[in-house]
Amino acid sequence: MPYEIIIVDGGSTDRTVEVAVERGATVIVSPRGYGRQYQFVLDRLAHDFVITGDADATYPFPLAYRYLEEHLIRGGYEFLSTNRFADPEACPMSADHCWGNRFLTFLTNALFGLHLRDSQSGMWIFRLDSYRKLRVLNPDMAFSEEIKIEAFRKLARVKELPITYHERIGTSKLNYGHAVKNTVFLFRKALKRMPRVD
């Protein structure tokens, strides 16, 4: 199946863009902001299927491509999320990030009645027409949990699948501030969907 590799650049200062162009990838320059960058690109795509992931060598793209063929194409799914915590004995990231992820996943499940194992995973595999049925608006890191909330509540054929997760290249930009913003976002989104009591 033919594919296009797209690198979304929000102002990187290393050789990411140069290396991507050398290797034949399409580079799209977008406004900064995790969610804002996804919105910018997804609104402009005309492909049938999309696989996402951070460009830090942590996500297994060959496995995701196999999931695309097995589950979306042959299995008829609309949206797949991925679980980096398939091995309950190991956490594939720093202790702070591991516990932060577990807290945000617990909160997401509790507030929205879901059963996710990894609400913060950045690898999703989906049909573009199914994505366009969702209302995913957060311009920041909470876009990752919002797309799962929307997909698992609104789409008929969704699934969370295990992946291997590898040590990242470079330094993570995630911090406690992101966790606080994500927590605030979850409560605000949950309150918006609650019925009014007059």
C-alpha positions as CSV (number, residue, x, y, z in Angstrom):
1,M,0.0,0.0,0.0
2,P,1.5,3.4,-1.0
3,Y,2.2,5.8,1.9
4,E,3.6,9.3,2.6
5,I,5.8,10.2,5.6
6,I,5.0,13.6,6.9
7,I,7.1,15.5,9.4
8,V,5.4,18.4,11.2
9,D,7.9,21.1,12.2
10,G,7.0,23.7,14.7
11,G,10.4,25.3,14.8
12,S,12.9,22.6,15.6
13,T,16.5,23.8,16.1
14,D,18.3,20.5,15.2
15,R,18.7,18.8,11.9
16,T,15.2,17.2,11.9
17,V,13.9,19.0,8.8
18,E,17.2,18.6,6.9
19,V,17.4,14.8,7.5
20,A,13.6,14.4,6.8
21,V,14.0,16.1,3.4
22,E,17.1,14.1,2.6
23,R,15.2,10.9,3.2
24,G,12.2,11.8,1.1
25,A,9.7,12.9,3.8
26,T,7.2,15.7,3.3
27,V,7.9,18.5,5.8
28,I,5.0,20.8,6.8
29,V,5.7,23.9,8.9
30,S,3.0,24.6,11.3
31,P,2.2,26.9,14.3
32,R,3.7,25.6,17.6
33,G,1.6,23.5,20.0
34,Y,1.1,19.8,20.1
35,G,-2.6,19.8,19.4
36,R,-2.4,22.8,17.1
37,Q,0.1,21.1,14.9
38,Y,-2.1,18.0,14.6
39,Q,-5.1,20.1,13.7
40,F,-3.1,22.1,11.2
41,V,-2.0,19.0,9.3
42,L,-5.0,16.7,9.6
43,D,-7.3,19.5,8.3
44,R,-5.1,19.5,5.1
45,L,-4.7,15.8,4.4
46,A,-6.6,13.8,1.8
47,H,-5.4,10.3,2.7
48,D,-7.7,7.5,3.8
49,F,-5.6,6.4,6.8
50,V,-3.2,8.0,9.3
51,I,-0.6,6.7,11.7
52,T,0.8,9.2,14.2
53,G,3.8,9.2,16.5
54,D,6.5,11.3,18.0
55,A,9.7,11.6,16.0
56,D,12.0,10.5,18.9
57,A,12.5,6.8,18.0
58,T,10.1,5.7,20.8
59,Y,7.2,4.4,18.7
60,P,7.2,1.2,16.6
61,F,6.0,2.4,13.2
62,P,6.5,-1.0,11.4
63,L,4.2,-2.6,14.0
64,A,1.7,0.2,13.7
65,Y,1.6,-0.3,9.9
66,R,0.8,-4.0,10.5
67,Y,-2.0,-3.0,12.9
68,L,-3.3,-0.6,10.2
69,E,-3.6,-3.5,7.7
70,E,-4.9,-6.1,10.2
71,H,-7.4,-4.0,12.2
72,L,-8.4,-0.9,10.3
73,I,-8.4,-2.4,6.8
74,R,-9.3,-6.0,7.3
75,G,-11.0,-5.7,10.7
76,G,-13.1,-2.7,9.9
77,Y,-12.0,-0.6,12.8
78,E,-12.2,3.2,12.7
79,F,-9.7,4.2,15.4
80,L,-6.9,2.4,17.2
81,S,-5.1,3.7,20.2
82,T,-1.9,2.1,21.6
83,N,-0.9,1.0,25.1
84,R,2.8,1.5,26.0
85,F,2.2,-0.4,29.4
86,A,1.4,-3.8,28.0
87,D,4.1,-5.3,30.4
88,P,2.7,-4.6,33.9
89,E,6.1,-5.2,35.4
90,A,7.9,-2.4,33.5
91,C,7.4,1.3,32.8
92,P,8.8,2.4,29.5
93,M,9.7,5.9,30.7
94,S,11.0,7.9,33.8
95,A,9.3,7.2,37.1
96,D,7.7,10.7,37.1
97,H,6.3,10.3,33.6
98,C,5.1,6.8,34.5
99,W,3.1,7.9,37.5
100,G,1.8,11.0,35.8
101,N,0.5,8.9,33.0
102,R,-1.2,6.4,35.3
103,F,-2.8,9.3,37.2
104,L,-4.1,11.0,34.0
105,T,-5.3,7.6,32.6
106,F,-7.2,6.9,35.9
107,L,-8.8,10.3,35.8
108,T,-9.7,10.0,32.1
109,N,-11.4,6.7,32.7
110,A,-13.2,7.9,35.8
111,L,-14.6,11.1,34.3
112,F,-15.6,9.6,30.9
113,G,-16.5,6.0,31.7
114,L,-13.7,4.5,29.6
115,H,-11.3,1.6,30.1
116,L,-8.1,2.9,28.6
117,R,-4.7,1.6,29.7
118,D,-2.7,4.5,28.3
119,S,-4.6,7.8,27.8
120,Q,-1.4,9.7,26.9
121,S,0.0,7.5,24.1
122,G,0.9,9.5,21.0
123,M,0.5,6.7,18.5
124,W,-3.0,6.4,16.9
125,I,-4.0,4.6,13.8
126,F,-7.3,5.8,12.2
127,R,-9.5,6.5,9.2
128,L,-9.3,10.2,8.3
129,D,-13.1,10.3,7.7
130,S,-13.7,8.9,11.2
131,Y,-11.5,11.5,12.7
132,R,-13.5,14.2,11.1
133,K,-16.6,13.0,13.0
134,L,-14.8,14.0,16.2
135,R,-14.5,17.3,18.0
136,V,-10.9,17.5,19.1
137,L,-10.0,21.1,19.8
138,N,-7.3,21.3,22.5
139,P,-4.2,23.1,21.0
140,D,-1.7,21.6,23.5
141,M,-0.7,18.3,25.0
142,A,-4.2,17.4,26.1
143,F,-5.1,16.8,22.4
144,S,-3.7,13.3,23.0
145,E,-6.3,12.4,25.7
146,E,-9.1,14.4,24.0
147,I,-8.8,12.4,20.7
148,K,-9.2,9.2,22.6
149,I,-12.1,10.5,24.7
150,E,-13.9,11.6,21.5
151,A,-13.1,8.4,19.6
152,F,-14.0,5.9,22.3
153,R,-17.2,7.7,23.1
154,K,-18.4,8.5,19.6
155,L,-17.1,5.9,17.2
156,A,-18.5,2.4,16.9
157,R,-15.3,0.4,16.1
158,V,-12.4,1.3,18.3
159,K,-9.7,-0.6,20.1
160,E,-6.6,-0.2,22.2
161,L,-3.6,-2.4,21.2
162,P,-0.3,-3.1,22.9
163,I,3.0,-1.7,21.5
164,T,6.6,-1.9,22.5
165,Y,8.0,1.5,23.5
166,H,11.7,2.3,23.2
167,E,14.1,4.7,24.9
168,R,13.8,8.1,23.4
169,I,16.4,10.1,21.5
170,G,16.9,13.6,22.9
171,T,15.4,15.2,26.0
172,S,11.7,15.1,26.9
173,K,9.9,18.4,27.0
174,L,7.2,17.1,29.3
175,N,7.0,18.5,32.8
176,Y,4.6,19.0,35.8
177,G,3.1,22.0,34.1
178,H,1.8,19.8,31.3
179,A,0.3,17.4,33.8
180,V,-1.5,20.2,35.6
181,K,-2.9,21.6,32.3
182,N,-4.1,18.1,31.2
183,T,-5.8,17.6,34.6
184,V,-7.6,21.0,34.3
185,F,-8.6,20.2,30.8
186,L,-10.2,16.8,31.8
187,F,-12.3,18.4,34.4
188,R,-13.4,21.2,32.1
189,K,-14.4,18.8,29.3
190,A,-16.2,16.6,31.8
191,L,-18.2,19.5,33.2
192,K,-19.2,20.7,29.7
193,R,-20.8,17.3,28.9
194,M,-22.7,17.1,32.2
195,P,-26.4,18.0,31.9
196,R,-27.5,21.3,33.4
197,V,-29.4,21.2,36.7
198,D,-31.9,24.2,36.9
